[in-house]
Amino acid sequence: MSDETNDWTGGFGTAPAAKGGNYFAPGVYDVTVNTIVKQTGRNPQKNKGQVLVILEATIDRVVTAYEADPGDAKGGWRASNRAGERAATLNNFTTGGETAQGNVKNYLLAILGSMALAKGGRPPAETDLDAAGWTKTLIKATEGQGTTFAGVRIRCYGSKTRTKAGAPFTPLRWEPLPPEAPAAAA
C-alpha cells in the first residue's frame, strides 16, 4: 500500500451510512448520488475498526438489466436492481488499499465529469489532479453529512466476474452522465 493510499484513510468526514444496504447487482444504471461517507466498520465478523468509504445512490433508470444467475456451487448473482431502489458500494481502505482508492477515484471522476458537463465544460482526466488534489476531493465529498455531491447523476456499469477463490463478484465502473440523459425510464 502506498503512502498516498494511507493519506486517504484519515482526516475526513465521518457521517454514518445507512445500516444494512442493498448493493449494486450486475446491470447498467443511471443513478443520482445521495451520500458519500467514510466510517469505521462496525461488523465484528467482517470489518470492525476498518476504514470504509461508501457511496449511496438512487437508481433513476435501468439501462441494461439481467435476470438472476444461479451460477454454480460457489454461488451466483441476483437480478439487476430496479429503478427507484437505493443501492450502495463499499470500499474498504484497510484491506483494499490501492484497489479501494482506484474504485473511489473512478466514481469521484464520474461525479466531477457530470458536474463539468452540466456547466458546458470538459470532464477531467484522472491525471488532472495530483495526490493532494484527490485527497482534497475525497475530504470534500465526505465532509459533514456526506452530501456535497448529492444530486449529481452518473452511470454505473456492474459486471459479473469471479474472485480468485471463485466466488461471484460485481465490480463497478462509473462514467459521467451528460445533462440531457433521461432521468427515468419512459
Order of alpha helices (4+ residues) and beta strands (2+ residues): alpha-beta-beta-beta-beta-beta-alpha-alpha-beta-beta-beta-beta
